Structures are given as C-alpha cells and as structure tokens.
Amino acid sequence: MRTIITAAKLWDGSSLIQRPIVTVEDGHIQSIASSNSSERPAGAQVLDFPGALLAPAFFDVHFHGAAGHDVMEATPAALDTISSFLATRGTGSFLATTVTAPLDTTLKAVAELAKLIAKPPVAGHARPIGIHLEGPFLSHAKRGVQPAAHLLAPDIATFDKLYDAAEGHVRLMTLAPELPGATELAAHATARGVRISIGHSDATATETRAAISAGAVSATHTFNAMRPLDHREPGILGTVLTTDALFAEIICDGIHNAPEMVKLWWRAKGPDRAILVTDAMSAAGMPDGEYKLGGFAVQVEKGRATANGVLAGSVLTLDRALANFVRFTGATAEQGVRLMTGNPAAMSGVTEQAGSIKVGQAADLVAVEVQGHLVGSVIGGQPISVS
C-alpha cells in the first residue's frame, strides 16, 4: 500500500521543507518532495496534517518502562507492550535504560535485551536500538532511588562484563565523575564506542572537567541528582551549563524541574546540545498505583512517582515533554523536535537509525502542531492512533 503524507512543513533533521509530500511504500520512505514541484500519485492512501510540522519520530535515550512493564524484564512480551504504547506517543526508538541492581541481575537483563534489539523492527512499534546503563557506577550521595547496596566503584573489568553480555549494544552509560577510577573508565568505555553521560554525582567542577576530558559527552537529567550550584564551587551543574560542547538531558514534566529551570537550561545549552528525555518508568500510561522500577516498588499519585518519598523516574512521554517545553520556554515546536530527534541521535552515535527523515529509511514520522502537541504518528510506515 502506498501512503502519501502531507503537512504544512517538514523538518528532516537538517533542513525545513515547505508543503512537503512524503511517499511511503512497504514501510519505507520512497520520496520527499514539495507540493510546488510534484503531483500527488493517484491511488494512494493520503494522511494530511494541515498546519502541522512533520518531523522524525521521537528518540528517547533515557527510558525505563511504560504500560505496566519495565525494560529490565527483558522479555518479548514486555518489550512488545512497551513498544506498542510508545508508538502512540510518537516515539519511534529508545535506549532501554537499566537501574542499579545486583550485578548478576543486570548482566542477565542486558543479555536478554541484546537478543531483542537484534530482532527485525515491527511496523507500528517503537524500536529498542541500544542500552543505557544508569548504574552501577553512581554516587552514594546523589543516588536518588538507586539502591545503595548495589552501587559499585568504577571498574573496567565489570564494565567489560556488562558490555560483552550486551553483545556490544551498550550505547550510553551514566557515570559519577568524582568516583575513584571514573576518568579511566570513561576513557576505556569511550574507546569501545560507548558514550558517557555524567550524572548521579556530587562532583566538583574540576572532577567534572576531568571526566569531560576523558570522553564524557552528555549529562544525565540535568539538575536532578546533582550537586547544587554554588557561586564559588560551581560543581557538576555549573560545568554542565557552561560547557558548550556538552549535551544535557532534562526531564520536562513540571515535577522534576520548575519551568524557570527548564528555561535556564534551554538558554545555556541551546538548540544543538539540549536533549529532552522522559526517565519514564513502568507506570507511564497507567493509572495511579504501585509499580516497579527495576526491582523495587514505586508509588504513583497524581502523576508523581516516588519511592520512600524520593522521585523515582516519571510517567512522562516525549509528546508531553515537547508541549511542556514549548509552553515553559516560548521556543517553537520546530526547535523542540530537534531536542528529541537529531540531538539525542548525534549524542549517542546512532544517526543512521534515528533522528532524521531520508529516502530509503523506515518511515518513522510524527506530526505536531504549533504548540507542540502530537497530532499524528507513523511508525514503520504504519499510521498509529495517537491519544
């Protein structure tokens, strides 16, 4: 079945096209043109999004679960349910993100995730295209809800076990720069193709700069689980906000950060280095109640996820993060979609799999209106009902 997708504009990951016509066949993009230069082929299904912006499907580099399931379950059924849900929110790909757990548990989870990542994509389902290790090399002082008993000192041999168990599918790892051995591990992991994100950290500015020099390229959920900003010791946060080359995530749900802090982050990082993430856990898309994050219980009440009174991930989805970002900062939807498409793809080194729209690629697109609200989702060429 041939499908024609039209809208007011299209951002393809590098440029803006007015009045686009995107032709999709067999789940892949066959052509991209403007209505000024091409006729619509006859006999095709037409998806028209008047007034909307077409963009690459969203890419979440910090995602633990949704729809009642955690990625560390690492079963086909769990990933299928999660991936189907994400497609309805415009997310086409994600990094399956672990939480700190007993090492054997994490090794088993990443080994099973590797098998699922290697499977062919399913039309209408978001794809796990890599693994983000959030732990175990994190600070006790800024661990958040990460279980203290299972935190480990940075260790190259332990990292290699995790990397090998994941069959090389680890794309990103969060690391606390102040821990002994952190800079050595950052350099080693970088040499193996893993991107380092600094976070869950009480690091000084000097310790943070050392990790960046060793290869760190991003920051994990900026402001959260970080040493507070001080005018004499700017610490990790001051360094993140003032290092122009560093990418930086933020959770834009209005719970983890006040709108003013989102605006500060946006002004500091700008359109080329800011990344929107969800840090979503299994309760995303579900009613209030008790859910799991990794191996521990999380209570969700009025959209706020906590464990023992501490924030424990979120129930955010990237479509809501985009609308919140536009509302909090005054940025445009065109600026916002970059923060969940091209930027995370560039940071994590997967630009051939996510973050752009090109002829020959899988047809993974979203349509968003001017305030950033999702109005359409096409994943693997399959139109998805959005809610």
N, C-alpha and C positions, 0 to 999 in steps of 0.2 A: 504494500500500500504506500503510495506516495503522499506525503504530507507537506503542505505549504504553510509556513509560519510567518506572519506579518505583524508589524508593530510600528510605532512612531519612530523609534531609534533602536540601534543595536550597538552595544559595546562588545567587541570581540576579544578583548584582552589587551589590545594595543591601540585601537582607533575606534572612532564613532562613525557609524553609517546611518544616514537618514533614510527613512521609509524603506526598511530592509525587507527582502523576500528571501527566506531561508527554505531551501528544498531538502526534504528528508526522505530517504528511501532505505529500506532494510536496516533501520535503526541508526543510520549514519548520515552525516551532512553531505549532500551531493553538490550543492552550490549555495553561494551567498551573493546576492545582488541587490540593487536598489530598484524600486518601482519606477524610477525615472529611466532605467536602462534595460529593463527586462519585462516581458509579459509573463503573467501567471500561467503555468502549464494547465491545460484542461484536464478534467477527470481526476483531480486530486482533492483529498481532504484539506480544508483550509482552517487553520487556527489563527484568528485575527485578534490582536490585542491593541485596539485603538488607544492612542495616548500613552501607551506603556513603553518601557525600555526592556529590550531583550538583552540578556547577559548570560555568561556561563553559569551553569548550576553551581550552587554554593559548595565550598570545600571547608570542612571543619577539622582543624588539626588538634583539637583538644576536646575529646568526646568519649564519655564512659558508658553511655547507655541510654535507652529510651523504651517506651512502650512496655514497661514491666520487666525488661531484660538488661543485664549488664554484659559488656563485651567480654569480660573475663570468664563468663560461662563458656564462651568459645565453642558453641555447638551450632550446627547448621540451622536448627530451628530458631535459636536465639538471634543469630545474625540475620536470618531471613525476616523475622518480625521487625527487628530494628531497622533494617534497610528499607523495608516497605514503608514504614512510618516516616523515615527521613525524606523519602521522595515526595511525600505530600506536603512537606515544608520547604521544598526547593533545594534540598541538599543532595548532591549527586555523588559525592565522595567524602571520605573521612579517614582520619587516623584513629584506629582503635586504641584507646588510651587506658593503660593499666593504672592501678593504685598499689601502694605498698602492701605487700602480703608476704607470707613465708616464701622464701626463695623457690622452693620446690613447686609451690602453687603457681608462682609467676612463670617459671620455666614451662610447666605443663600448659598454661594458658597461651603463652606466645607460640608454643609449638603447634597447638591446635588452630590458633588464629592464622598462622602461616599457611596451613593447608587451605583454609577458607579464602585467604587473599589470593592464592594461586588459581582458584576456580574461575571459569569464564564469567563475565558480568551477566546479570539477569536484567532484561528490559523492565523498566518500571521500579527498579530497586537501586538505592544508593550503593556504592562500592567501597568496601574497606581496601585502601590502596597502600596501607602501611601501618606500622605500630608506633605509638608514642609511649615511651617508658616514663611515667611520672612516679619516680621512686625506683629503687630504694635509697638512692644517694642524696638524701634531703636533710635539712637542718632539723634537729630536735626542737630548737627554739621557735621555728616557724613552720612546723609540720602541719598545722591545721588539723584535719581529722586523719591524716596519715598515721597508721598505728605505730607508736614509738617502738614497740618490741621488735618490729621487723625492719626498721631503718638500718642501713649498713653504711660503713665508711666507703668512700670511693675506692674501687679495686678493679684493676684492669682484667684480672682473671675472671672475676664474677661477671663483669660486663660481657666478656667474650662468651661465657656460657649462655647468657641471655641472647646475645646476637646470633650465636650459632643455632640455638634452639629455635629461634625465629626465622631461620634459613635466610638471614640477611634482610628481612623485611622491616627491621627497626629503622625508621626514618628520622625520629626525633627523640631526644632524651632530656628531661628536666634534671638539672644538677645544681646543688648549692655550692657557690664558688669558694666559700670560706673553709670547707671541709678539707682536712689533710688529704693530699692526693688528687684533689679535684682538677687542678690545672693539667696534671699528667693524664688523667682520664679524658679530659676534654680534648686534648691533642690526639690521643690514641683513637677515640671514637670518631673524631673528625676525619682522621686518616682512613677510617673504614667506611666513610661515606655517611655517617650519622650526624645530623645537625644537633647542636647543643643549645638548649634554652635554659637560661639561668632563672632560678626561682625557688620557692620554699626556702628562703635564705635570710640570714641575718648579717650578710656580708657588708664589709666596709667598701668604700669607693675603690680603694687600692686593690682589695681582693677581687672585686668585680671586674676591674680593668684587666687584671691578670687572666681571668677566665676568657674575656673577650680576645685578648692577645693569643690565647691558646686555641681559639677557634669558635667560641660561642657566637651565635648569630641572632638570638632572639631572647625574649623574656616571657616567662610563664605568668599568666593572669596578673598583669601589672597592677600594683597597689596591694593586692591580696597576698598574704603570707610573705610579706617583705618587711625588712627594717623600715620604720617610718622615716620620712625625710627630715633631716636636721640641717640647719644652715651652716654648721661648722663641720659636720660629718655627713655629707650627702648620701653616703651609703649606696646600696644597690639601686634604690629607687631614683636618686638623683642622677646616677650614672646612666641608667636605662633611659631616662627622659632627655638626656643631653648628648647621648652618643648617636650621632646622625645615622651611622651605618647599621645600627642595631634595629631589628624588627621587635615589635612588642605586642603581645596579646592583651585584650581586655574582655571582661565579661560584662556586657552591656544590658543588664536586666533590671537596673534600677534598685537592686538589692545589694549586690556586691560593691557597687560604686555609685556615689551620688552623681547626678548629671553634670555638676560643675567639674568633677574629677575626670569624667569622660571628655569634657571639652578641653581640659588641660592636657590630657593625654593626646588628643587629636592635634592640638596646636603644636605639641612637642614632636610627635612622630610624623605627622603629615601623610599625604596620600600614598607615598611609596613604601612606608615602613609600618604602618598601623595594620593590625590584624584583629578582626572580630572572631571570638570563639564562644562556645556555649558552656564548656565544662559540664555538660548535661549528664545526669545520672539516670538510672532506670525509671524514675518517676516522671520524666518528661513525657508529656502527652497523656498522663494518667491523673485520676482524682487524688485529692489529699489522702494520706495514709502512711503506712510504713513500708519502706522499700529497702533494697540492698545496694550498697556501693562497694564493689569488691566483695569482701567477706563480712562486712559489718552493717548493722541496721541504721537506717536514716529515716527520720520523721519529716513528713512534708505537711505543712499547714499554711494555707493561703499562699501557696506558691513558693514558700521559703523552705529549703531543705537543710536540716541540721542534724548533727549527731552530738549528743551531750552538750547542746547549746551552741555548738560551733558550726558555721556554714560548711556544708558537705556537698559541693557541687551545686548544680542548679537544675531547674526544669525548663530552661531557656531553649528555644530553637532559633536557628540563624535568621529565619524570616522576621521573627520578632526582634531579634538583635538589630537588624537593619533598620526597621521602623523606629526603634528606640534611638538608634544612633542619629538618624536624620532629625528626630524631634529634639534630642538633647543638645545637638551641636549646631544645627542650622545648615549642615552640609547637605549636598544634593544626593539623591539616590544614585546618580552616576558615580559620585565619589565613593559612596558607601559600598557599592557592589565590588569595587576593587579590593576592599578590605576582607572579603570572604571568598575571593576567587584568585586573581592574579598574585596578590601579595602572599597569601599562605602557600601557593604553589611554588613561587620563587624561593621563599624561605626554606621550604622543605625539599626542594630539588626535584619536584615532580611536574614540571611544566608541560611535559608531553602527555600527562594523564589528567590534568585538571587545570582550571583557571583560564581557559581560552575557548574560542569557537573557531574551528578551522574546517575547511573541506577535507573529508576523509575521516574525521574524528567521529566518535559516538555522539549522537545528538542529545546532549545534556544541556538544557537551557532553562532559564526562568524568565518570566515576565513580571516586572514590578512597576507600580505606578509612582507618581512623582513624590509621594510621601514615604516611599519605601515599602509599601505593603505588597505582599506577594499576590499576584492575580493569575499566574499560570506556571506550570511545571511540566517539563518534558524530559524524561529520563530514559536513555537508551532508545530514543525515538518514540516512546510511548507517552501519550498525554496522561497526566495524573490529575485527579480532582484534588484541589487544594482547599484547606479549611483554616 
